[in-house]
Amino acid sequence: MKALRRILTLVVKEFVVVMRDPKSRFVVIAPPIIQFFVFGYAATFDLTDVRYAVLDASRTPASRSLLARFEGSPHFQQVGELRSEAEARRAIDRQEVRLVLHVPSDFGEDLLAGRPGRLQVLLDGRNSNVAAIAMGYVDGIVQAYNAALPPPPGEGLPYPAIQLAERAWFNENLESRWTIVSSLGGIISMVVVVILASLSVAREREFGTFDQLLVSPFRPWEILIGKSLPSLAFGLLDALLLSAGAVLWFGVPFRGSIPALLAALSAFVIAIVGIGLFISAISTTLQQALLGAFIFVMPAVILSGFTTPIQNMPEWLQTLTLANPMRHVISALRQIFLVGADTAAVWPQLWPLVVIAGLTLPGAAWMFRHRTT
């Protein structure tokens, strides 16, 4: 009984310590509630409002009847009508649409003659999971359309139906490994960099060597650069090794340029170093630094589009993901590996990383100086 009483006393003391400390109260209560709602909106594999365009070369009542079923579906959102295959290729390249419905010119004639009509579906294979789910929705609509077709007059004639012709671009077999492994260099290096950077200053504080560092001949910005360069070097080295492993070990195609890969990973790692140093500057212990890194990493991965499409998220959450460096580097890596993008092609993903790095590093420096004065 005495042992139990001592344990209970210790438990009560720990509860009191946590609840009396404002930072501990915030960590215990606020992040789980915020992450619950964020993940609830973001983590879903269901697709709604999949952007698609139509290339209707038939322009017959049969083709319009089929395409009307897509317009009425809650899973799809038509964003345009195309006039040529070149426009279809351009729309998918620029990620303006996730798929293109191509109805050939002989579609209506084939159905009237009792022959199967053909519907070609061009898919963006950069995210194989999204492409496969969207293809399932397309197949469901086509099956419903086939079931509603009137039977041909006379016996012995074949029953008209639509034959689907799937064609995925950039990832022809929709291999999920290509989609996932091509992005792992960014994700894993982020974990390494944010932990190393967040522990750097907090470790000095906890070990009691921070004051010695401040009275040394180093200036604050020199200390900050000295703390950030090892994290940057390790993170970039890890990302490049994992990228090489994706190609050499897992057989993921590398169709882009090495300068584009170096530029994307360098800008990303610098941005993450700034976030890690900011966490370290506001932390007084190693535990606080680790907890801060964990609180950043989880939402960063969920809101990056790595597993679930960003377009499925609410508008306000999609806007929030623009500040997430993971979103931009994953898009850049998939462009470089699967599409064959060069530095100019991934510039739309590069400049947000440069802007984030330009904000996080000065922010970390300001916080470092603020906490040392």
C-alpha positions as CSV (number, residue, x, y, z in Angstrom):
1,M,0.0,0.0,0.0
2,K,2.8,2.4,0.8
3,A,4.3,1.8,-2.6
4,L,1.0,2.4,-4.3
5,R,0.6,5.6,-2.3
6,R,4.0,6.8,-3.3
7,I,3.2,6.0,-6.9
8,L,-0.1,7.9,-6.7
9,T,1.7,10.9,-5.1
10,L,4.2,10.9,-7.9
11,V,1.5,10.6,-10.6
12,V,-0.4,13.5,-9.0
13,K,2.7,15.6,-8.9
14,E,3.4,14.9,-12.6
15,F,-0.2,16.0,-13.5
16,V,0.2,19.1,-11.5
17,V,3.5,20.0,-13.1
18,V,2.1,19.5,-16.6
19,M,-1.1,21.5,-16.0
20,R,0.7,24.4,-14.2
21,D,3.2,24.9,-17.0
22,P,1.5,26.9,-19.8
23,K,3.7,25.4,-22.5
24,S,3.0,21.9,-21.4
25,R,-0.7,22.6,-21.2
26,F,-0.6,24.0,-24.8
27,V,1.3,20.9,-26.1
28,V,-1.1,18.5,-24.4
29,I,-4.3,20.1,-25.5
30,A,-3.9,22.3,-28.6
31,P,-1.9,20.3,-31.1
32,P,-4.0,17.1,-30.8
33,I,-7.2,19.0,-31.4
34,I,-5.8,21.0,-34.3
35,Q,-4.3,17.9,-35.9
36,F,-7.5,16.0,-35.5
37,F,-9.4,18.5,-37.5
38,V,-6.7,19.0,-40.1
39,F,-6.2,15.3,-40.7
40,G,-9.9,14.7,-40.7
41,Y,-10.2,17.1,-43.7
42,A,-7.0,16.1,-45.4
43,A,-6.7,12.3,-45.0
44,T,-9.2,10.9,-47.4
45,F,-8.8,8.7,-50.5
46,D,-12.2,9.6,-51.9
47,L,-12.1,11.9,-54.9
48,T,-14.5,14.7,-55.5
49,D,-14.4,17.3,-58.2
50,V,-11.7,15.6,-60.3
51,R,-10.8,18.1,-62.9
52,Y,-11.2,16.8,-66.4
53,A,-11.5,18.0,-70.0
54,V,-13.4,16.7,-73.0
55,L,-12.1,16.1,-76.5
56,D,-15.4,15.2,-78.3
57,A,-14.6,14.5,-82.0
58,S,-18.0,12.7,-82.5
59,R,-20.4,15.4,-81.4
60,T,-23.4,13.1,-81.7
61,P,-26.4,12.6,-79.4
62,A,-24.7,9.4,-78.1
63,S,-21.5,11.1,-77.2
64,R,-23.3,14.1,-75.5
65,S,-25.5,11.6,-73.6
66,L,-22.4,9.8,-72.3
67,L,-20.5,13.0,-71.4
68,A,-23.6,14.4,-69.6
69,R,-23.2,11.5,-67.1
70,F,-19.8,12.8,-66.2
71,E,-21.1,16.4,-65.8
72,G,-23.7,15.1,-63.4
73,S,-21.3,13.1,-61.3
74,P,-20.1,14.5,-58.0
75,H,-16.7,12.9,-58.6
76,F,-15.9,15.0,-61.6
77,Q,-15.6,18.6,-62.6
78,Q,-15.4,19.6,-66.2
79,V,-13.0,22.5,-66.7
80,G,-12.9,22.8,-70.5
81,E,-13.4,21.4,-74.0
82,L,-10.4,20.6,-76.1
83,R,-10.0,20.6,-79.9
84,S,-7.0,18.5,-80.5
85,E,-4.7,15.9,-78.9
86,A,-2.0,18.5,-78.6
87,E,-4.3,20.5,-76.3
88,A,-5.0,17.4,-74.3
89,R,-1.3,16.7,-73.9
90,R,-0.7,20.3,-72.8
91,A,-3.5,20.3,-70.3
92,I,-2.1,17.2,-68.6
93,D,1.5,18.4,-68.7
94,R,0.5,21.6,-66.9
95,Q,-1.6,19.6,-64.4
96,E,-4.7,21.7,-65.4
97,V,-6.7,18.4,-65.5
98,R,-6.3,14.9,-64.1
99,L,-7.8,13.2,-67.1
100,V,-9.1,13.8,-70.6
101,L,-12.1,12.0,-72.1
102,H,-11.4,11.5,-75.8
103,V,-14.5,10.5,-77.8
104,P,-13.4,9.4,-81.4
105,S,-15.2,10.7,-84.5
106,D,-16.8,7.3,-85.3
107,F,-18.2,6.8,-81.8
108,G,-21.9,7.5,-82.7
109,E,-21.7,5.5,-86.0
110,D,-20.3,2.5,-84.2
111,L,-23.1,2.4,-81.6
112,L,-25.8,2.9,-84.3
113,A,-24.3,0.0,-86.3
114,G,-24.3,-2.3,-83.2
115,R,-20.6,-2.1,-82.9
116,P,-18.9,-1.3,-79.6
117,G,-18.0,2.4,-79.3
118,R,-14.5,3.4,-78.0
119,L,-13.8,5.9,-75.3
120,Q,-10.2,6.8,-74.6
121,V,-9.3,8.0,-71.1
122,L,-5.9,9.9,-70.8
123,L,-4.7,9.9,-67.2
124,D,-2.1,11.8,-65.4
125,G,0.0,9.0,-63.9
126,R,2.2,11.1,-61.7
127,N,0.0,10.1,-58.7
128,S,-0.9,6.5,-59.5
129,N,-3.3,6.2,-56.6
130,V,-5.4,9.2,-57.7
131,A,-5.3,7.9,-61.3
132,A,-6.5,4.4,-60.4
133,I,-9.3,5.7,-58.2
134,A,-10.5,8.2,-60.9
135,M,-10.4,5.3,-63.5
136,G,-12.7,3.3,-61.2
137,Y,-15.2,6.2,-61.2
138,V,-15.0,6.4,-65.0
139,D,-15.6,2.6,-65.3
140,G,-18.6,2.9,-63.1
141,I,-20.2,5.6,-65.3
142,V,-19.5,3.7,-68.5
143,Q,-21.0,0.5,-67.1
144,A,-24.1,2.5,-66.1
145,Y,-24.3,4.0,-69.6
146,N,-23.9,0.5,-71.2
147,A,-26.7,-0.8,-69.1
148,A,-29.0,2.0,-70.3
149,L,-28.4,1.5,-74.0
150,P,-31.4,0.1,-75.9
151,P,-31.0,-3.4,-77.3
152,P,-30.3,-3.6,-81.1
153,P,-33.3,-4.5,-83.3
154,G,-33.3,-8.1,-84.5
155,E,-31.8,-11.1,-82.9
156,G,-28.3,-12.2,-83.3
157,L,-26.8,-8.7,-83.4
158,P,-24.1,-7.9,-80.9
159,Y,-25.2,-5.7,-78.0
160,P,-23.7,-2.2,-78.4
161,A,-21.4,-1.2,-75.6
162,I,-18.5,1.2,-74.9
163,Q,-15.0,-0.1,-74.7
164,L,-12.7,1.8,-72.5
165,A,-9.1,2.5,-73.7
166,E,-7.0,3.5,-70.7
167,R,-3.7,5.4,-71.3
168,A,-1.8,6.7,-68.3
169,W,1.0,9.2,-69.0
170,F,4.3,9.4,-67.1
171,N,3.5,6.2,-65.2
172,E,2.2,3.8,-67.9
173,N,1.4,0.9,-65.6
174,L,0.3,3.2,-62.7
175,E,2.9,1.6,-60.4
176,S,2.4,3.1,-57.0
177,R,6.0,2.4,-56.1
178,W,7.2,4.9,-58.7
179,T,4.9,7.5,-57.2
180,I,6.0,6.9,-53.6
181,V,9.7,6.1,-53.9
182,S,10.4,9.1,-56.2
183,S,9.2,11.3,-53.3
184,L,10.9,9.5,-50.4
185,G,14.2,11.5,-50.7
186,G,12.3,14.7,-49.7
187,I,10.3,13.1,-46.9
188,I,13.1,11.2,-45.2
189,S,15.6,14.0,-45.5
190,M,13.1,16.4,-44.0
191,V,12.8,14.2,-40.9
192,V,16.6,14.1,-40.6
193,V,17.2,17.8,-41.1
194,V,14.4,19.1,-38.9
195,I,15.5,16.9,-36.0
196,L,19.2,17.8,-36.4
197,A,18.5,21.5,-36.7
198,S,15.9,21.6,-33.9
199,L,18.3,19.8,-31.4
200,S,21.3,22.0,-32.2
201,V,20.7,25.0,-30.0
202,A,18.4,23.2,-27.5
203,R,21.2,20.8,-26.8
204,E,23.6,23.6,-25.9
205,R,21.0,25.1,-23.5
206,E,20.2,21.8,-21.8
207,F,23.9,20.9,-21.4
208,G,24.7,24.3,-20.0
209,T,27.2,25.2,-22.7
210,F,25.0,27.8,-24.4
211,D,26.3,30.6,-22.1
212,Q,29.9,29.6,-22.8
213,L,29.1,29.8,-26.6
214,L,27.7,33.3,-26.2
215,V,30.8,34.6,-24.4
216,S,33.0,33.1,-27.1
217,P,34.4,35.2,-29.9
218,F,31.6,34.0,-32.2
219,R,28.9,36.4,-33.3
220,P,25.3,35.2,-33.2
221,W,25.0,34.9,-37.0
222,E,28.2,33.0,-37.1
223,I,26.8,30.6,-34.5
224,L,23.6,30.2,-36.5
225,I,25.5,29.4,-39.7
226,G,27.7,27.0,-37.9
227,K,24.7,25.2,-36.5
228,S,22.8,25.1,-39.9
229,L,25.6,23.9,-42.3
230,P,25.9,20.4,-40.8
231,S,22.1,19.8,-41.0
232,L,22.1,21.2,-44.5
233,A,25.0,18.9,-45.6
234,F,23.5,15.8,-44.0
235,G,20.0,16.4,-45.4
236,L,21.2,17.0,-48.9
237,L,23.5,14.0,-48.8
238,D,20.7,11.8,-47.6
239,A,18.3,13.1,-50.2
240,L,20.7,12.5,-53.0
241,L,21.6,9.0,-51.8
242,L,17.9,8.1,-51.5
243,S,17.2,9.5,-55.0
244,A,20.1,7.4,-56.4
245,G,18.7,4.4,-54.5
246,A,15.2,4.9,-56.0
247,V,16.7,4.6,-59.5
248,L,19.4,1.9,-59.0
249,W,17.6,-0.3,-56.5
250,F,13.8,0.2,-57.1
251,G,14.1,0.9,-60.8
252,V,12.2,4.2,-60.7
253,P,12.9,6.0,-64.0
254,F,14.9,9.3,-63.8
255,R,13.8,11.3,-66.9
256,G,14.7,14.8,-65.7
257,S,18.0,16.7,-65.2
258,I,20.4,16.4,-62.3
259,P,20.7,20.3,-62.0
260,A,17.0,20.4,-61.5
261,L,17.2,17.7,-58.8
262,L,20.0,19.5,-57.0
263,A,18.2,22.9,-57.2
264,A,14.9,21.5,-55.8
265,L,16.6,19.5,-53.0
266,S,18.9,22.4,-52.0
267,A,16.1,24.9,-51.8
268,F,14.0,22.5,-49.8
269,V,16.7,21.5,-47.3
270,I,17.5,25.2,-46.7
271,A,13.9,25.9,-46.0
272,I,13.7,23.0,-43.6
273,V,16.9,24.0,-41.8
274,G,15.3,27.4,-41.2
275,I,12.2,25.7,-39.6
276,G,14.4,23.4,-37.5
277,L,16.5,26.3,-36.2
278,F,13.4,28.3,-35.4
279,I,12.1,25.3,-33.3
280,S,15.5,25.0,-31.6
281,A,15.6,28.7,-30.9
282,I,12.3,28.7,-29.0
283,S,13.1,25.4,-27.1
284,T,14.9,25.3,-23.8
285,T,15.2,21.5,-23.5
286,L,15.8,18.6,-25.9
287,Q,12.4,17.2,-25.1
288,Q,10.7,20.5,-26.2
289,A,12.8,20.5,-29.4
290,L,11.9,16.9,-30.3
291,L,8.2,17.6,-29.6
292,G,8.3,20.7,-31.8
293,A,9.9,18.7,-34.6
294,F,7.2,16.0,-34.3
295,I,4.4,18.6,-34.3
296,F,5.8,20.0,-37.5
297,V,6.6,16.7,-39.4
298,M,3.2,15.1,-39.1
299,P,1.1,17.8,-40.6
300,A,3.8,18.6,-43.2
301,V,3.6,15.0,-44.5
302,I,-0.2,14.8,-44.4
303,L,-0.7,18.2,-46.1
304,S,1.9,17.5,-48.8
305,G,-0.2,15.5,-51.3
306,F,2.1,12.5,-50.7
307,T,-0.7,10.1,-50.0
308,T,-3.9,12.0,-50.5
309,P,-4.7,14.6,-53.2
310,I,-4.5,18.2,-52.1
311,Q,-7.5,19.0,-54.5
312,N,-9.7,17.0,-52.2
313,M,-9.1,19.3,-49.2
314,P,-11.3,22.3,-48.4
315,E,-10.3,25.6,-50.1
316,W,-8.9,27.1,-46.9
317,L,-6.7,24.0,-46.3
318,Q,-5.5,24.0,-49.9
319,T,-4.4,27.6,-49.3
320,L,-2.6,26.6,-46.1
321,T,-0.6,23.9,-47.9
322,L,1.1,26.6,-50.0
323,A,3.2,27.4,-47.0
324,N,4.3,23.7,-46.7
325,P,7.7,23.1,-48.3
326,M,6.9,19.4,-48.6
327,R,4.1,20.1,-51.0
328,H,6.4,21.8,-53.4
329,V,9.3,19.4,-53.2
330,I,7.1,16.3,-53.8
331,S,5.6,17.9,-56.8
332,A,9.1,18.9,-58.1
333,L,10.5,15.4,-57.5
334,R,7.6,13.7,-59.4
335,Q,8.1,16.1,-62.2
336,I,11.8,15.4,-62.4
337,F,11.7,11.7,-62.0
338,L,8.5,10.8,-64.0
339,V,7.9,13.6,-66.4
340,G,11.5,14.5,-67.3
341,A,11.4,18.1,-66.1
342,D,14.5,20.4,-66.2
343,T,15.2,23.4,-63.9
344,A,12.9,25.7,-65.9
345,A,10.0,23.3,-65.8
346,V,10.2,22.9,-62.0
347,W,10.5,26.7,-61.4
348,P,6.8,26.9,-60.3
349,Q,7.8,24.6,-57.4
350,L,11.2,26.1,-56.9
351,W,10.3,29.7,-56.2
352,P,7.9,29.0,-53.3
353,L,10.7,27.0,-51.7
354,V,13.1,29.9,-52.1
355,V,10.5,32.3,-50.6
356,I,9.9,29.9,-47.6
357,A,13.7,29.6,-47.1
358,G,13.9,33.4,-47.3
359,L,11.3,33.7,-44.5
360,T,12.3,30.8,-42.2
361,L,16.1,31.5,-42.0
362,P,15.7,35.2,-41.1
363,G,12.9,34.2,-38.7
364,A,15.2,31.7,-37.0
365,A,18.0,34.3,-36.8
366,W,15.7,36.9,-35.3
367,M,14.4,34.4,-32.7
368,F,18.0,33.3,-31.9
369,R,19.1,36.9,-31.3
370,H,15.9,37.6,-29.3
371,R,16.5,34.6,-27.0
372,T,20.1,35.5,-26.5
373,T,19.6,39.1,-25.3
